[in-house]
């Protein structure tokens, strides 16, 4: 079920009409990936997968912030 | 095996995955970027929150549950911040595209 969500998110990611849609979809894919990793940690009993999920979550936050910063600089409206 | 926490946890995880799928459908089908953003943030927070709650019930391990709750709080924080940033960019672009 989460895999379905992941696949649909990737569809939006690949043909989103706008940069912002792609960014939002990327964030969703990241969160769904985190959920999958947590469930996998429970099923396989491998506790270190939880740490991987934590790392994914942290990287997702950094990604969005960096991406927005870059687009701000590119469009020249950085003084907002 | 079929104790009450296990069943309850499985139900919560199922509800969380359902939320994630519905949110993704909303992300695909809503007409404009703002409402897509809305669908996304709700699916993010609630879906992952339900999954974490269910898995914490199943795990019966305090440190694992705490780690997952910490992760969820982090995702909530970053998700809210990211949604605000994206929405502000969208608004700024609408203003600059609106003539003046």
Backbone of each chain as nested JSON, in Angstrom:
{
  "chains": [
    {"id": "A", "residues": [
      {"number": 1, "name": "UNK", "atoms": {"N": [0.836, -1.208, 0.0], "CA": [0.0, 0.0, 0.0], "C": [0.871, 1.258, 0.0]}},
      {"number": 2, "name": "UNK", "atoms": {"N": [1.895, 1.236, 0.844], "CA": [2.817, 2.361, 0.831], "C": [3.595, 2.412, -0.468]}},
      {"number": 3, "name": "UNK", "atoms": {"N": [3.833, 1.232, -1.043], "CA": [4.545, 1.208, -2.315], "C": [3.715, 1.882, -3.4]}},
      {"number": 4, "name": "UNK", "atoms": {"N": [2.38, 1.667, -3.336], "CA": [1.498, 2.361, -4.278], "C": [1.641, 3.866, -4.121]}},
      {"number": 5, "name": "UNK", "atoms": {"N": [1.63, 4.306, -2.849], "CA": [1.768, 5.735, -2.589], "C": [3.084, 6.256, -3.127]}},
      {"number": 6, "name": "UNK", "atoms": {"N": [4.14, 5.467, -2.907], "CA": [5.463, 5.871, -3.382], "C": [5.471, 6.001, -4.902]}},
      {"number": 7, "name": "UNK", "atoms": {"N": [4.847, 5.018, -5.584], "CA": [4.833, 5.04, -7.044], "C": [4.07, 6.255, -7.564]}},
      {"number": 8, "name": "UNK", "atoms": {"N": [2.885, 6.504, -6.959], "CA": [2.103, 7.659, -7.394], "C": [2.865, 8.949, -7.154]}},
      {"number": 9, "name": "UNK", "atoms": {"N": [3.553, 9.022, -6.015], "CA": [4.349, 10.203, -5.725], "C": [5.43, 10.418, -6.766]}},
      {"number": 10, "name": "UNK", "atoms": {"N": [6.03, 9.311, -7.217], "CA": [7.071, 9.427, -8.239], "C": [6.486, 9.894, -9.556]}},
      {"number": 11, "name": "UNK", "atoms": {"N": [5.224, 9.458, -9.858], "CA": [4.57, 9.934, -11.085], "C": [4.43, 11.442, -11.045]}},
      {"number": 12, "name": "UNK", "atoms": {"N": [3.924, 11.948, -9.893], "CA": [3.772, 13.392, -9.764], "C": [5.127, 14.072, -9.857]}},
      {"number": 13, "name": "UNK", "atoms": {"N": [6.129, 13.421, -9.279], "CA": [7.472, 13.995, -9.292], "C": [7.988, 14.138, -10.721]}},
      {"number": 14, "name": "UNK", "atoms": {"N": [7.67, 13.155, -11.559], "CA": [8.263, 13.162, -12.892], "C": [7.504, 14.066, -13.848]}},
      {"number": 15, "name": "UNK", "atoms": {"N": [6.177, 14.22, -13.673], "CA": [5.457, 15.049, -14.635], "C": [4.694, 16.191, -13.98]}},
      {"number": 16, "name": "UNK", "atoms": {"N": [5.148, 16.611, -12.795], "CA": [4.513, 17.756, -12.159], "C": [4.652, 18.982, -13.051]}},
      {"number": 17, "name": "UNK", "atoms": {"N": [3.595, 19.787, -13.155], "CA": [3.651, 20.932, -14.069], "C": [4.601, 22.024, -13.585]}},
      {"number": 18, "name": "UNK", "atoms": {"N": [4.966, 21.968, -12.322], "CA": [5.651, 23.107, -11.741], "C": [6.799, 22.611, -10.86]}},
      {"number": 19, "name": "UNK", "atoms": {"N": [7.782, 23.476, -10.698], "CA": [8.898, 23.12, -9.824], "C": [8.413, 22.86, -8.404]}},
      {"number": 20, "name": "UNK", "atoms": {"N": [7.454, 23.684, -7.951], "CA": [6.975, 23.55, -6.579], "C": [6.261, 22.222, -6.369]}},
      {"number": 21, "name": "UNK", "atoms": {"N": [5.524, 21.762, -7.411], "CA": [4.872, 20.456, -7.299], "C": [5.898, 19.357, -7.163]}},
      {"number": 22, "name": "UNK", "atoms": {"N": [6.955, 19.49, -7.961], "CA": [8.009, 18.47, -7.866], "C": [8.621, 18.443, -6.481]}},
      {"number": 23, "name": "UNK", "atoms": {"N": [8.845, 19.631, -5.928], "CA": [9.425, 19.709, -4.592], "C": [8.501, 19.074, -3.56]}},
      {"number": 24, "name": "UNK", "atoms": {"N": [7.196, 19.4, -3.643], "CA": [6.242, 18.843, -2.69], "C": [6.191, 17.327, -2.812]}},
      {"number": 25, "name": "UNK", "atoms": {"N": [6.204, 16.837, -4.061], "CA": [6.167, 15.395, -4.266], "C": [7.425, 14.743, -3.723]}},
      {"number": 26, "name": "UNK", "atoms": {"N": [8.564, 15.418, -3.885], "CA": [9.806, 14.865, -3.355], "C": [9.709, 14.716, -1.846]}},
      {"number": 27, "name": "UNK", "atoms": {"N": [9.087, 15.699, -1.207], "CA": [8.941, 15.623, 0.242], "C": [8.032, 14.471, 0.645]}},
      {"number": 28, "name": "UNK", "atoms": {"N": [6.944, 14.297, -0.11], "CA": [6.038, 13.195, 0.197], "C": [6.74, 11.854, 0.031]}},
      {"number": 29, "name": "UNK", "atoms": {"N": [7.493, 11.716, -1.055], "CA": [8.211, 10.467, -1.295], "C": [9.169, 10.192, -0.139]}},
      {"number": 30, "name": "UNK", "atoms": {"N": [9.818, 11.265, 0.351], "CA": [10.725, 11.086, 1.479], "C": [10.004, 10.573, 2.713]}},
      {"number": 31, "name": "UNK", "atoms": {"N": [8.845, 11.17, 3.012], "CA": [8.124, 10.767, 4.221], "C": [7.602, 9.344, 4.106]}},
      {"number": 32, "name": "UNK", "atoms": {"N": [7.079, 9.012, 2.913], "CA": [6.58, 7.652, 2.718], "C": [7.731, 6.658, 2.828]}},
      {"number": 33, "name": "UNK", "atoms": {"N": [8.898, 7.057, 2.315], "CA": [10.075, 6.197, 2.455], "C": [10.417, 5.968, 3.915]}},
      {"number": 34, "name": "UNK", "atoms": {"N": [10.311, 7.01, 4.719], "CA": [10.564, 6.875, 6.153], "C": [9.596, 5.874, 6.774]}},
      {"number": 35, "name": "UNK", "atoms": {"N": [8.301, 5.996, 6.408], "CA": [7.303, 5.074, 6.958], "C": [7.626, 3.636, 6.566]}},
      {"number": 36, "name": "UNK", "atoms": {"N": [8.007, 3.434, 5.29], "CA": [8.352, 2.081, 4.834], "C": [9.519, 1.532, 5.636]}},
      {"number": 37, "name": "UNK", "atoms": {"N": [10.528, 2.372, 5.869], "CA": [11.704, 1.914, 6.613], "C": [11.332, 1.526, 8.039]}},
      {"number": 38, "name": "UNK", "atoms": {"N": [10.441, 2.313, 8.666], "CA": [10.041, 1.996, 10.044], "C": [9.316, 0.656, 10.102]}},
      {"number": 39, "name": "UNK", "atoms": {"N": [8.395, 0.447, 9.136], "CA": [7.668, -0.826, 9.125], "C": [8.62, -1.98, 8.863]}},
      {"number": 40, "name": "UNK", "atoms": {"N": [9.572, -1.753, 7.965], "CA": [10.56, -2.782, 7.656], "C": [11.393, -3.114, 8.881]}},
      {"number": 41, "name": "UNK", "atoms": {"N": [11.742, -2.08, 9.669], "CA": [12.505, -2.307, 10.893], "C": [11.742, -3.218, 11.831]}},
      {"number": 42, "name": "UNK", "atoms": {"N": [10.414, -3.027, 11.884], "CA": [9.609, -3.855, 12.77], "C": [9.522, -5.288, 12.245]}},
      {"number": 43, "name": "UNK", "atoms": {"N": [9.325, -5.421, 10.934], "CA": [9.11, -6.759, 10.36], "C": [10.377, -7.587, 10.424]}},
      {"number": 44, "name": "UNK", "atoms": {"N": [11.506, -6.975, 10.062], "CA": [12.75, -7.743, 10.038], "C": [13.434, -7.79, 11.392]}},
      {"number": 45, "name": "UNK", "atoms": {"N": [12.994, -6.936, 12.333], "CA": [13.642, -6.909, 13.633], "C": [15.018, -6.284, 13.606]}},
      {"number": 46, "name": "UNK", "atoms": {"N": [15.319, -5.533, 12.584], "CA": [16.621, -4.898, 12.461], "C": [16.496, -3.444, 12.939]}},
      {"number": 47, "name": "UNK", "atoms": {"N": [16.987, -3.182, 14.153], "CA": [16.736, -1.874, 14.764], "C": [17.478, -0.752, 14.053]}},
      {"number": 48, "name": "UNK", "atoms": {"N": [18.56, -1.082, 13.341], "CA": [19.347, -0.007, 12.743], "C": [18.602, 0.659, 11.595]}},
      {"number": 49, "name": "UNK", "atoms": {"N": [17.578, -0.033, 11.041], "CA": [16.798, 0.595, 9.969], "C": [16.086, 1.839, 10.477]}},
      {"number": 50, "name": "UNK", "atoms": {"N": [15.78, 1.872, 11.784], "CA": [15.146, 3.067, 12.343], "C": [16.077, 4.27, 12.264]}},
      {"number": 51, "name": "UNK", "atoms": {"N": [17.356, 4.009, 12.472], "CA": [18.329, 5.1, 12.378], "C": [18.42, 5.597, 10.939]}},
      {"number": 52, "name": "UNK", "atoms": {"N": [18.345, 4.662, 9.991], "CA": [18.347, 5.062, 8.577], "C": [17.157, 5.963, 8.288]}},
      {"number": 53, "name": "UNK", "atoms": {"N": [15.991, 5.585, 8.856], "CA": [14.791, 6.392, 8.643], "C": [14.978, 7.791, 9.217]}},
      {"number": 54, "name": "UNK", "atoms": {"N": [15.592, 7.859, 10.403], "CA": [15.839, 9.169, 11.025], "C": [16.713, 10.032, 10.126]}},
      {"number": 55, "name": "UNK", "atoms": {"N": [17.742, 9.399, 9.561], "CA": [18.642, 10.12, 8.652], "C": [17.876, 10.63, 7.431]}},
      {"number": 56, "name": "UNK", "atoms": {"N": [16.989, 9.795, 6.874], "CA": [16.166, 10.196, 5.725], "C": [15.36, 11.438, 6.057]}},
      {"number": 57, "name": "UNK", "atoms": {"N": [14.731, 11.42, 7.256], "CA": [13.887, 12.549, 7.644], "C": [14.704, 13.826, 7.731]}},
      {"number": 58, "name": "UNK", "atoms": {"N": [15.887, 13.729, 8.345], "CA": [16.729, 14.917, 8.492], "C": [17.157, 15.441, 7.129]}},
      {"number": 59, "name": "UNK", "atoms": {"N": [17.562, 14.518, 6.239], "CA": [18.013, 14.941, 4.912], "C": [16.878, 15.582, 4.112]}},
      {"number": 60, "name": "UNK", "atoms": {"N": [15.645, 15.073, 4.326], "CA": [14.51, 15.67, 3.626], "C": [14.341, 17.141, 3.971]}},
      {"number": 61, "name": "UNK", "atoms": {"N": [14.465, 17.46, 5.264], "CA": [14.344, 18.851, 5.687], "C": [15.417, 19.716, 5.033]}},
      {"number": 62, "name": "UNK", "atoms": {"N": [16.655, 19.227, 5.044], "CA": [17.757, 19.992, 4.46], "C": [17.526, 20.204, 2.966]}},
      {"number": 63, "name": "UNK", "atoms": {"N": [17.014, 19.145, 2.299], "CA": [16.78, 19.242, 0.857], "C": [15.839, 20.382, 0.512]}},
      {"number": 64, "name": "UNK", "atoms": {"N": [14.693, 20.418, 1.197], "CA": [13.693, 21.443, 0.877], "C": [14.264, 22.834, 1.111]}},
      {"number": 65, "name": "UNK", "atoms": {"N": [14.928, 23.024, 2.265], "CA": [15.468, 24.346, 2.577], "C": [16.481, 24.782, 1.518]}},
      {"number": 66, "name": "UNK", "atoms": {"N": [17.379, 23.875, 1.145], "CA": [18.406, 24.21, 0.164], "C": [17.8, 24.535, -1.183]}},
      {"number": 67, "name": "UNK", "atoms": {"N": [16.833, 23.707, -1.591], "CA": [16.224, 23.902, -2.902], "C": [15.556, 25.268, -2.988]}},
      {"number": 68, "name": "UNK", "atoms": {"N": [14.809, 25.614, -1.955], "CA": [14.128, 26.914, -1.967], "C": [15.13, 28.051, -1.982]}},
      {"number": 69, "name": "UNK", "atoms": {"N": [16.212, 27.895, -1.259], "CA": [17.244, 28.911, -1.23], "C": [17.813, 29.117, -2.645]}},
      {"number": 70, "name": "UNK", "atoms": {"N": [18.081, 28.007, -3.314], "CA": [18.662, 28.089, -4.651], "C": [17.703, 28.788, -5.611]}},
      {"number": 71, "name": "UNK", "atoms": {"N": [16.425, 28.407, -5.571], "CA": [15.464, 29.045, -6.484], "C": [15.305, 30.517, -6.157]}},
      {"number": 72, "name": "UNK", "atoms": {"N": [15.386, 30.888, -4.873], "CA": [15.316, 32.302, -4.503], "C": [16.436, 33.084, -5.161]}},
      {"number": 73, "name": "UNK", "atoms": {"N": [17.641, 32.554, -5.08], "CA": [18.788, 33.259, -5.647], "C": [18.653, 33.347, -7.163]}},
      {"number": 74, "name": "UNK", "atoms": {"N": [18.169, 32.251, -7.774], "CA": [18.081, 32.239, -9.231], "C": [17.102, 33.283, -9.762]}},
      {"number": 75, "name": "UNK", "atoms": {"N": [15.952, 33.424, -9.073], "CA": [14.941, 34.346, -9.582], "C": [15.167, 35.772, -9.11]}},
      {"number": 76, "name": "UNK", "atoms": {"N": [16.19, 35.974, -8.29], "CA": [16.547, 37.336, -7.918], "C": [15.595, 38.01, -6.965]}},
      {"number": 77, "name": "UNK", "atoms": {"N": [14.838, 37.228, -6.184], "CA": [13.952, 37.82, -5.201], "C": [14.421, 37.473, -3.788]}},
      {"number": 78, "name": "UNK", "atoms": {"N": [15.723, 37.445, -3.625], "CA": [16.279, 36.929, -2.374], "C": [16.072, 37.872, -1.204]}},
      {"number": 79, "name": "UNK", "atoms": {"N": [15.668, 39.105, -1.452], "CA": [15.576, 40.054, -0.356], "C": [14.265, 39.935, 0.407]}},
      {"number": 80, "name": "UNK", "atoms": {"N": [13.449, 38.951, 0.067], "CA": [12.155, 38.813, 0.744], "C": [12.319, 38.433, 2.205]}}
    ]},
    {"id": "B", "residues": [
      {"number": 1, "name": "UNK", "atoms": {"N": [0.287, -13.696, 20.56], "CA": [0.452, -13.148, 19.208], "C": [-0.682, -12.188, 18.89]}},
      {"number": 2, "name": "UNK", "atoms": {"N": [-1.915, -12.671, 19.093], "CA": [-3.048, -11.814, 18.761], "C": [-3.528, -11.022, 19.966]}},
      {"number": 3, "name": "UNK", "atoms": {"N": [-2.579, -10.462, 20.7], "CA": [-2.976, -9.679, 21.862], "C": [-3.547, -8.329, 21.405]}},
      {"number": 4, "name": "UNK", "atoms": {"N": [-4.161, -7.65, 22.364], "CA": [-4.861, -6.408, 22.017], "C": [-3.92, -5.339, 21.446]}},
      {"number": 5, "name": "UNK", "atoms": {"N": [-2.735, -5.105, 22.061], "CA": [-1.842, -4.09, 21.478], "C": [-1.436, -4.393, 20.053]}},
      {"number": 6, "name": "UNK", "atoms": {"N": [-1.217, -5.689, 19.755], "CA": [-0.822, -6.046, 18.39], "C": [-1.903, -5.679, 17.386]}},
      {"number": 7, "name": "UNK", "atoms": {"N": [-3.143, -6.081, 17.704], "CA": [-4.259, -5.802, 16.78], "C": [-4.445, -4.307, 16.609]}},
      {"number": 8, "name": "UNK", "atoms": {"N": [-4.419, -3.599, 17.763], "CA": [-4.59, -2.149, 17.726], "C": [-3.472, -1.499, 16.898]}},
      {"number": 9, "name": "UNK", "atoms": {"N": [-2.239, -1.99, 17.116], "CA": [-1.106, -1.435, 16.371], "C": [-1.249, -1.673, 14.878]}},
      {"number": 10, "name": "UNK", "atoms": {"N": [-1.668, -2.89, 14.515], "CA": [-1.835, -3.196, 13.095], "C": [-2.891, -2.297, 12.471]}},
      {"number": 11, "name": "UNK", "atoms": {"N": [-3.995, -2.085, 13.226], "CA": [-5.041, -1.207, 12.722], "C": [-4.502, 0.201, 12.498]}},
      {"number": 12, "name": "UNK", "atoms": {"N": [-3.726, 0.694, 13.464], "CA": [-3.196, 2.054, 13.344], "C": [-2.256, 2.169, 12.151]}},
      {"number": 13, "name": "UNK", "atoms": {"N": [-1.398, 1.148, 11.974], "CA": [-0.478, 1.191, 10.835], "C": [-1.254, 1.196, 9.528]}},
      {"number": 14, "name": "UNK", "atoms": {"N": [-2.329, 0.362, 9.486], "CA": [-3.134, 0.318, 8.27], "C": [-3.769, 1.678, 7.994]}},
      {"number": 15, "name": "UNK", "atoms": {"N": [-4.304, 2.3, 9.058], "CA": [-4.903, 3.623, 8.876], "C": [-3.863, 4.629, 8.383]}},
      {"number": 16, "name": "UNK", "atoms": {"N": [-2.646, 4.521, 8.919], "CA": [-1.593, 5.442, 8.489], "C": [-1.256, 5.286, 7.018]}},
      {"number": 17, "name": "UNK", "atoms": {"N": [-1.133, 4.019, 6.566], "CA": [-0.825, 3.807, 5.151], "C": [-1.981, 4.282, 4.271]}},
      {"number": 18, "name": "UNK", "atoms": {"N": [-3.228, 4.076, 4.773], "CA": [-4.382, 4.56, 3.993], "C": [-4.304, 6.074, 3.838]}},
      {"number": 19, "name": "UNK", "atoms": {"N": [-3.944, 6.761, 4.933], "CA": [-3.814, 8.216, 4.871], "C": [-2.76, 8.613, 3.846]}},
      {"number": 20, "name": "UNK", "atoms": {"N": [-1.634, 7.891, 3.854], "CA": [-0.557, 8.24, 2.926], "C": [-1.022, 8.086, 1.481]}},
      {"number": 21, "name": "UNK", "atoms": {"N": [-1.739, 6.985, 1.207], "CA": [-2.183, 6.753, -0.17], "C": [-3.195, 7.821, -0.587]}},
      {"number": 22, "name": "UNK", "atoms": {"N": [-4.144, 8.119, 0.326], "CA": [-5.147, 9.138, -0.014], "C": [-4.49, 10.486, -0.253]}},
      {"number": 23, "name": "UNK", "atoms": {"N": [-3.499, 10.812, 0.597], "CA": [-2.813, 12.08, 0.398], "C": [-2.111, 12.139, -0.943]}},
      {"number": 24, "name": "UNK", "atoms": {"N": [-1.531, 10.999, -1.356], "CA": [-0.853, 10.977, -2.646], "C": [-1.845, 11.131, -3.783]}},
      {"number": 25, "name": "UNK", "atoms": {"N": [-3.029, 10.505, -3.637], "CA": [-4.069, 10.683, -4.648], "C": [-4.462, 12.154, -4.744]}},
      {"number": 26, "name": "UNK", "atoms": {"N": [-4.595, 12.789, -3.556], "CA": [-4.907, 14.218, -3.562], "C": [-3.824, 15.019, -4.251]}},
      {"number": 27, "name": "UNK", "atoms": {"N": [-2.579, 14.648, -3.982], "CA": [-1.454, 15.342, -4.614], "C": [-1.52, 15.215, -6.134]}},
      {"number": 28, "name": "UNK", "atoms": {"N": [-2.048, 14.068, -6.599], "CA": [-2.127, 13.866, -8.044], "C": [-3.315, 14.597, -8.661]}},
      {"number": 29, "name": "UNK", "atoms": {"N": [-4.427, 14.686, -7.925], "CA": [-5.663, 15.084, -8.589], "C": [-6.148, 16.494, -8.294]}},
      {"number": 30, "name": "UNK", "atoms": {"N": [-5.641, 17.123, -7.227], "CA": [-6.13, 18.462, -6.918], "C": [-5.691, 19.459, -7.983]}},
      {"number": 31, "name": "UNK", "atoms": {"N": [-6.529, 20.476, -8.233], "CA": [-6.296, 21.335, -9.403], "C": [-5.139, 22.313, -9.267]}},
      {"number": 32, "name": "UNK", "atoms": {"N": [-4.942, 22.933, -8.116], "CA": [-3.908, 23.963, -8.103], "C": [-2.857, 23.669, -7.029]}},
      {"number": 33, "name": "UNK", "atoms": {"N": [-1.684, 24.279, -7.149], "CA": [-0.558, 23.946, -6.261], "C": [-0.874, 24.11, -4.79]}},
      {"number": 34, "name": "UNK", "atoms": {"N": [-1.659, 25.131, -4.432], "CA": [-1.942, 25.364, -3.02], "C": [-2.694, 24.197, -2.392]}},
      {"number": 35, "name": "UNK", "atoms": {"N": [-3.742, 23.715, -3.091], "CA": [-4.503, 22.615, -2.502], "C": [-3.699, 21.322, -2.541]}},
      {"number": 36, "name": "UNK", "atoms": {"N": [-2.819, 21.206, -3.547], "CA": [-1.936, 20.029, -3.546], "C": [-1.038, 20.044, -2.321]}},
      {"number": 37, "name": "UNK", "atoms": {"N": [-0.531, 21.239, -1.985], "CA": [0.31, 21.389, -0.8], "C": [-0.465, 21.011, 0.455]}},
      {"number": 38, "name": "UNK", "atoms": {"N": [-1.725, 21.429, 0.487], "CA": [-2.595, 21.123, 1.622], "C": [-2.737, 19.614, 1.791]}},
      {"number": 39, "name": "UNK", "atoms": {"N": [-3.064, 18.924, 0.708], "CA": [-3.222, 17.472, 0.769], "C": [-1.93, 16.819, 1.238]}},
      {"number": 40, "name": "UNK", "atoms": {"N": [-0.832, 17.328, 0.731], "CA": [0.465, 16.73, 1.055], "C": [0.778, 16.816, 2.536]}},
      {"number": 41, "name": "UNK", "atoms": {"N": [0.612, 18.003, 3.127], "CA": [1.022, 18.154, 4.521], "C": [0.141, 17.325, 5.448]}},
      {"number": 42, "name": "UNK", "atoms": {"N": [-1.161, 17.252, 5.132], "CA": [-2.033, 16.434, 5.99], "C": [-1.639, 14.972, 5.912]}},
      {"number": 43, "name": "UNK", "atoms": {"N": [-1.397, 14.509, 4.686], "CA": [-1.04, 13.101, 4.531], "C": [0.273, 12.806, 5.234]}},
      {"number": 44, "name": "UNK", "atoms": {"N": [1.211, 13.708, 5.088], "CA": [2.514, 13.553, 5.725], "C": [2.39, 13.365, 7.224]}},
      {"number": 45, "name": "UNK", "atoms": {"N": [1.834, 14.379, 7.867], "CA": [1.791, 14.384, 9.325], "C": [0.953, 13.254, 9.887]}},
      {"number": 46, "name": "UNK", "atoms": {"N": [-0.296, 13.141, 9.402], "CA": [-1.193, 12.154, 9.987], "C": [-0.776, 10.736, 9.632]}},
      {"number": 47, "name": "UNK", "atoms": {"N": [-0.427, 10.518, 8.382], "CA": [-0.05, 9.166, 7.971], "C": [1.129, 8.643, 8.76]}},
      {"number": 48, "name": "UNK", "atoms": {"N": [2.189, 9.433, 8.806], "CA": [3.364, 8.981, 9.541], "C": [3.073, 8.88, 11.032]}},
      {"number": 49, "name": "UNK", "atoms": {"N": [2.262, 9.822, 11.557], "CA": [1.929, 9.771, 12.98], "C": [1.189, 8.492, 13.351]}},
      {"number": 50, "name": "UNK", "atoms": {"N": [0.208, 8.1, 12.532], "CA": [-0.538, 6.869, 12.807], "C": [0.375, 5.654, 12.707]}},
      {"number": 51, "name": "UNK", "atoms": {"N": [1.247, 5.647, 11.685], "CA": [2.186, 4.534, 11.53], "C": [3.073, 4.411, 12.767]}},
      {"number": 52, "name": "UNK", "atoms": {"N": [3.59, 5.558, 13.224], "CA": [4.487, 5.546, 14.388], "C": [3.753, 5.054, 15.624]}},
      {"number": 53, "name": "UNK", "atoms": {"N": [2.501, 5.516, 15.807], "CA": [1.733, 5.082, 16.975], "C": [1.516, 3.569, 16.945]}},
      {"number": 54, "name": "UNK", "atoms": {"N": [1.112, 3.059, 15.778], "CA": [0.885, 1.626, 15.668], "C": [2.14, 0.812, 15.888]}},
      {"number": 55, "name": "UNK", "atoms": {"N": [3.248, 1.258, 15.272], "CA": [4.496, 0.513, 15.411], "C": [5.009, 0.56, 16.843]}},
      {"number": 56, "name": "UNK", "atoms": {"N": [4.769, 1.693, 17.534], "CA": [5.196, 1.768, 18.93], "C": [4.433, 0.752, 19.772]}},
      {"number": 57, "name": "UNK", "atoms": {"N": [3.143, 0.568, 19.461], "CA": [2.361, -0.43, 20.197], "C": [2.881, -1.833, 19.924]}},
      {"number": 58, "name": "UNK", "atoms": {"N": [3.234, -2.094, 18.659], "CA": [3.682, -3.441, 18.309], "C": [5.059, -3.723, 18.893]}},
      {"number": 59, "name": "UNK", "atoms": {"N": [5.935, -2.694, 18.902], "CA": [7.334, -2.928, 19.242], "C": [7.521, -3.306, 20.707]}},
      {"number": 60, "name": "UNK", "atoms": {"N": [6.741, -2.718, 21.616], "CA": [6.915, -2.966, 23.059], "C": [8.349, -2.712, 23.487]}},
      {"number": 61, "name": "UNK", "atoms": {"N": [8.915, -1.654, 22.991], "CA": [10.312, -1.333, 23.285], "C": [10.374, 0.188, 23.439]}},
      {"number": 62, "name": "UNK", "atoms": {"N": [10.69, 0.623, 24.655], "CA": [10.561, 2.061, 24.931], "C": [11.537, 2.868, 24.093]}},
      {"number": 63, "name": "UNK", "atoms": {"N": [12.764, 2.386, 23.953], "CA": [13.756, 3.182, 23.222], "C": [13.375, 3.281, 21.742]}},
      {"number": 64, "name": "UNK", "atoms": {"N": [12.874, 2.17, 21.177], "CA": [12.457, 2.223, 19.77], "C": [11.287, 3.172, 19.596]}},
      {"number": 65, "name": "UNK", "atoms": {"N": [10.331, 3.108, 20.536], "CA": [9.167, 3.986, 20.437], "C": [9.588, 5.446, 20.542]}},
      {"number": 66, "name": "UNK", "atoms": {"N": [10.496, 5.727, 21.482], "CA": [10.958, 7.11, 21.651], "C": [11.656, 7.605, 20.393]}},
      {"number": 67, "name": "UNK", "atoms": {"N": [12.481, 6.721, 19.803], "CA": [13.191, 7.097, 18.572], "C": [12.198, 7.441, 17.47]}},
      {"number": 68, "name": "UNK", "atoms": {"N": [11.138, 6.598, 17.368], "CA": [10.156, 6.843, 16.306], "C": [9.376, 8.125, 16.562]}},
      {"number": 69, "name": "UNK", "atoms": {"N": [9.067, 8.383, 17.86], "CA": [8.318, 9.611, 18.165], "C": [9.179, 10.837, 17.872]}},
      {"number": 70, "name": "UNK", "atoms": {"N": [10.462, 10.727, 18.228], "CA": [11.388, 11.827, 17.912], "C": [11.432, 12.077, 16.407]}},
      {"number": 71, "name": "UNK", "atoms": {"N": [11.49, 10.983, 15.642], "CA": [11.518, 11.084, 14.181], "C": [10.257, 11.773, 13.668]}},
      {"number": 72, "name": "UNK", "atoms": {"N": [9.12, 11.365, 14.267], "CA": [7.856, 11.941, 13.812], "C": [7.82, 13.439, 14.094]}},
      {"number": 73, "name": "UNK", "atoms": {"N": [8.283, 13.83, 15.307], "CA": [8.304, 15.254, 15.637], "C": [9.179, 16.02, 14.651]}},
      {"number": 74, "name": "UNK", "atoms": {"N": [10.324, 15.424, 14.315], "CA": [11.203, 16.082, 13.348], "C": [10.532, 16.255, 11.997]}},
      {"number": 75, "name": "UNK", "atoms": {"N": [9.823, 15.206, 11.557], "CA": [9.146, 15.292, 10.258], "C": [8.042, 16.34, 10.3]}},
      {"number": 76, "name": "UNK", "atoms": {"N": [7.298, 16.393, 11.414], "CA": [6.258, 17.409, 11.54], "C": [6.856, 18.805, 11.425]}},
      {"number": 77, "name": "UNK", "atoms": {"N": [7.954, 18.999, 12.165], "CA": [8.589, 20.319, 12.179], "C": [9.056, 20.709, 10.782]}},
      {"number": 78, "name": "UNK", "atoms": {"N": [9.8, 19.807, 10.149], "CA": [10.354, 20.137, 8.832], "C": [9.24, 20.234, 7.792]}},
      {"number": 79, "name": "UNK", "atoms": {"N": [8.2, 19.377, 7.929], "CA": [7.108, 19.432, 6.967], "C": [6.359, 20.752, 7.034]}},
      {"number": 80, "name": "UNK", "atoms": {"N": [6.067, 21.206, 8.257], "CA": [5.356, 22.474, 8.404], "C": [6.198, 23.624, 7.859]}},
      {"number": 81, "name": "UNK", "atoms": {"N": [7.488, 23.613, 8.217], "CA": [8.356, 24.681, 7.739], "C": [8.445, 24.685, 6.218]}},
      {"number": 82, "name": "UNK", "atoms": {"N": [8.632, 23.5, 5.649], "CA": [8.767, 23.414, 4.2], "C": [7.495, 23.873, 3.504]}},
      {"number": 83, "name": "UNK", "atoms": {"N": [6.332, 23.477, 4.053], "CA": [5.071, 23.884, 3.428], "C": [4.924, 25.402, 3.463]}},
      {"number": 84, "name": "UNK", "atoms": {"N": [5.307, 26.005, 4.589], "CA": [5.228, 27.457, 4.666], "C": [6.141, 28.128, 3.645]}},
      {"number": 85, "name": "UNK", "atoms": {"N": [7.349, 27.598, 3.536], "CA": [8.296, 28.199, 2.591], "C": [7.772, 28.094, 1.164]}},
      {"number": 86, "name": "UNK", "atoms": {"N": [7.274, 26.899, 0.807], "CA": [6.77, 26.705, -0.555], "C": [5.582, 27.623, -0.812]}},
      {"number": 87, "name": "UNK", "atoms": {"N": [4.667, 27.706, 0.185], "CA": [3.486, 28.55, -0.004], "C": [3.887, 30.011, -0.16]}},
      {"number": 88, "name": "UNK", "atoms": {"N": [4.906, 30.443, 0.595], "CA": [5.315, 31.839, 0.486], "C": [5.923, 32.129, -0.879]}},
      {"number": 89, "name": "UNK", "atoms": {"N": [6.69, 31.159, -1.378], "CA": [7.253, 31.33, -2.72], "C": [6.14, 31.421, -3.761]}},
      {"number": 90, "name": "UNK", "atoms": {"N": [5.116, 30.551, -3.611], "CA": [4.008, 30.571, -4.574], "C": [3.3, 31.914, -4.538]}},
      {"number": 91, "name": "UNK", "atoms": {"N": [3.047, 32.427, -3.32], "CA": [2.36, 33.71, -3.2], "C": [3.188, 34.835, -3.804]}},
      {"number": 92, "name": "UNK", "atoms": {"N": [4.482, 34.821, -3.521], "CA": [5.345, 35.875, -4.051], "C": [5.339, 35.85, -5.573]}},
      {"number": 93, "name": "UNK", "atoms": {"N": [5.334, 34.635, -6.13], "CA": [5.355, 34.549, -7.586], "C": [4.029, 35.001, -8.185]}},
      {"number": 94, "name": "UNK", "atoms": {"N": [2.92, 34.664, -7.498], "CA": [1.62, 35.138, -7.992], "C": [1.573, 36.658, -8.022]}},
      {"number": 95, "name": "UNK", "atoms": {"N": [2.118, 37.295, -6.973], "CA": [2.102, 38.754, -6.92], "C": [2.925, 39.354, -8.049]}},
      {"number": 96, "name": "UNK", "atoms": {"N": [4.119, 38.789, -8.251], "CA": [4.983, 39.358, -9.284], "C": [4.423, 39.086, -10.673]}},
      {"number": 97, "name": "UNK", "atoms": {"N": [3.638, 37.979, -10.83], "CA": [3.047, 37.677, -12.133], "C": [1.759, 38.452, -12.359]}},
      {"number": 98, "name": "UNK", "atoms": {"N": [1.206, 39.059, -11.295], "CA": [-0.089, 39.704, -11.4], "C": [-0.064, 41.11, -11.952]}},
      {"number": 99, "name": "UNK", "atoms": {"N": [0.975, 41.525, -12.632], "CA": [0.953, 42.836, -13.27], "C": [1.976, 43.777, -12.673]}},
      {"number": 100, "name": "UNK", "atoms": {"N": [1.745, 44.253, -11.422], "CA": [2.693, 45.227, -10.899], "C": [3.859, 44.514, -10.34]}}
    ]}
  ]
}
